[in-house]
Amino acid sequence: MKVMFKVFIALSLFIGEGLFASSIVASVNNVDITQDEINEFLSTQLPGSNFSLLTEDQKKTVVSQLIDSKLFLEDAKKMKIDKNRDFIEELKKEKEKLMLAFWMKKKVEEIVIANREAKVYYRDNLKKFNQPASVKVRHILLSTEGEAKDIIRELTKHDNNLKENFIALAKDKSTGPSSVNGGELDWFIKEQMVPEFSESAFSLNKGEITHYPVKTQFGYHVIYLEDRHDAGAIPFDVVKSDIIKVLRRLKFKKKLAKLSKKMKKTAKISVK
């Protein structure tokens, strides 16, 4: 990484601050590294993160890692790894797996589910669509109560831009892994978090922060409530696409059994 950081420094002479917002972020020996490629990489490392949400130092680190990958791939090509017999065999297996996956996807998408059919499934399985109360929050994790109080004082000074200021402070000050996303956490129900954190989060109104540090085993938290869902049945329109996927899979399973039976009648099969 240290060696490749020198490469990044050289490249950074050509990468202006504004270029981070463009589609091409860097280039290694005429091979471009795009924002889409970086976001795809981030989705495997930090699900839910986005390049545009990272700090400048974090952006540089991620770009440096992608530069490493491009240079290592160059070396693999020079070694003619793609001509290696074992590589060719593995590639053939992966190609066949991918082909089968795409075939199944196409077959599933061919199945049409009527709106009436989806509504009947929703009505008959209403219990499946009952949801407990849940919230979506951002938080800033700090080591001491004093630091947390300072953050709260800072945020209450600028109440008009509370969310924007919270995100900026989370990126800059939070010691938690969610700092890269401005402290953003996924939706959760009460039972999914430690009691102190959940009680504070669920007591907030939308767009409000905790006015006192929330102490847990991890440190001191300042919490901002982004949104909440009350307990009850999830509306049909919200779950319609998921219901269609379920019904397609159920029909596909039957369709697959019939197709298997039909093809086996004409195929030459020998089991030893």
Secondary structure as UniProt FT lines:
FT   HELIX           2..12
FT   TURN            13..14
FT   HELIX           17..21
FT   STRAND          24..28
FT   TURN            29..30
FT   STRAND          31..34
FT   HELIX           35..45
FT   TURN            47..48
FT   HELIX           51..53
FT   HELIX           56..78
FT   TURN            79..80
FT   HELIX           81..83
FT   HELIX           85..109
FT   HELIX           115..124
FT   HELIX           126..129
FT   STRAND          130..131
FT   STRAND          134..142
FT   HELIX           145..157
FT   HELIX           159..161
FT   HELIX           162..173
FT   HELIX           177..181
FT   TURN            182..183
FT   STRAND          188..189
FT   HELIX           190..192
FT   HELIX           195..203
FT   TURN            206..207
FT   STRAND          214..216
FT   TURN            217..218
FT   STRAND          219..229
FT   STRAND          232..233
FT   HELIX           236..266
//
